[in-house]
Amino acid sequence: MDAKSHYDAWLKNSYFDEAFIEELKGIQRDPLEIEDRFYKDLEFGTAGMRGIIGAGRNRINAYVVRKATQGFVNFLLERKERVLGDSVKQSAVIAYDSRRFSQAFAMETALVMAANGITAYVFDDVRTTPELSFAVRELNCLGGVMITASHNPPEYNGYKVYDETGCQLVPHLADALVDHVNAITDFSMVKTMKRSEAASEKRLKIISEIVDTPYIEMVKRVSIRPELLKHSNLKVVYTPLHGTGGHTISRVLKEMSFSNLIPVENQMEPDGEFPTCNQPNPESVEAFDEALKVAQKYDADLIIATDPDCDRIGLMIKEGKYYKALNGNQIGSLFLEYVLASRTDLTKAHYVVNTIVSSDLAKAQADAYGVTLKKTLTGFKFIGEQIEMDTDNFVMGYEESYGYLFAPHVRDKDAVMGTLLAIEMAEYYKQKGLSLSDLLNSIFQKHGYFVDETISKSFEGKEGQSQMMAIMDRFRTQSEGLFKYIRKIDYLNDETGLPKSDVLKFYLDDHSWMVLRPSGTEPKLKVYFSICDTQYEAAKSKLSYFKTLMLEKVLS
């Protein structure tokens, strides 16, 4: 069926409630809106299912959540029968962030699970994504669901799924899940039940401290030098950007006896409208506007922001009278230096992990400390997959998109851990007379100046998707005529040892590269640059040249 046929069928479907039908009636005279809402089903990407809230099959709403959950339930029960057996309980855990409808979508998820005989553990209030990942393992569940759209604007929400290891689904599992979801061809195939019934039959359990305290204790053990925080005079401004991190991070630092956390008071409470920040994304300098005011007032040493589901962390560091925002690779290199320099037990069997779009500076640092660097595709699930294969030798994992992990008990990026270690790291080097800016410069002086940047362009709707695919096809088949490079890797076709993925990587010289990749979570084409030179200005100049070239050929 085409989009209009799907729309007409939904409009006549008595399964939907009155408010839902009224919303659909409201777009009857808007063919472009009908096309956008109904030309496809909302799809699973590298980080689950994410979309604009609203009525339609290409929107996220209670009915799409129910359908996805029925497919996930069928996937989990089949996996338990064929693979897992009695090694895990027939249960799942569900968490949600501060976004519009997050709590409602979480309960819809739980009630579908309960109706299918899976005990659903639901947190009593907002929780972070890393705690959800931890909870799956802690409660020995079949899997988990996190209702979040991460750092997207307020009109978005999403649905991230986790397997029994607490990791998001790697491709062969994700493909199996999609098959199960697609097999739900009619909403009558979805089972659900009333909340009161699920609770009385003990298939719905509301949880809090049973997971909170073990998670907090685990995070505290990540600290390398816990004594540094007890008497620290470091002044740290922190904002959760109206998300889930405020309570958890405040509790961790309080229990670690760190007393100089300065909260951005008007952003500490969870609020899915994000009233004080247009984009709740620590990758964006604008997200620090309110925190910067507080930092200037108190002459703070460090500014920390976490995104709404608290898996990403951004830093601004003080340079003289001013504050400088670090990019994800720079933060990763600082963490890596602190962690590796602090360990005396490292061997070549120990490893750190980052992705094919993350800086190669990690390779130089890993080599210097005698450990192995492993590279994965984009998406923290691939880092989680590596940890599952070798838990004992895992040291640290990170990706350029501001995600970091320091302990294998969580299988997703963890900004709670990141915040604790960022403060400890800053205090440690401060006591040595070094700022984090000094540390970063020393890393560059030792290994070369790596300048990394990501640019992107949005391609909304069906037409936008076609345009993005055409650009990827042009660079895949006609790249020789577009610009000079010494090597191309096509992750759809080349035998890299990694799963197939729609990614193109061009090595511009021996130490610099560029990557084109459609985002798995947003309708965007991303272009990543990693430029290295022995001199900072030379690296900046090379970056400017290639960025201008791509802006003309791709994003114009």
Secondary structure, 3 states (H helix, E strand, C coil): CCHHHHHHHHHCCCCCCHHHHHHHHCCCCCHHHHHHHHCCCCCEECCEEEEEECCCCCCECHHHHHHHHHHHHHHHHHHHHHHHHHHCCCEEEEEECCCCCHHHHHHHHHHHHHHCCCEEEEECCCCCHHHHHHHHHHCCCCEEEEECCCCCCCCEEEEEEECCCCCECCHHHHHHHHHHHHCCCCHHHCCCCCHHHHHHCCCEEEECHHHHHHHHHHHHHCCCCCHHHHCCCCCEEEECCCCCHHHHHHHHHHHCCCCCEEECHHHCCCCCCCCCCCCCCCCCHHHHHHHHHHHHHHCCCEEEEECCCCCEEEEEEEECCEEEECCHHHHHHHHHHHHHHHCCCCCCCCEEEEECCCCCHHHHHHHHCCCEEEEECCCHHHHHHHHHHCCCCEEEEEECCCEEECCCCCCCCCHHHHHHHHHHHHHHHHHCCCCHHHHHHHHHHHHCEEEEEEEEEECCHHHHHHHHHHHHHHHHHCHHHCCCCCEEEECCCCCCCCCCCCCEEEECCCCCEEEEEECCCCCEEEEEEEEEECCHHHHHHHHHHHHHHHHHHCCC
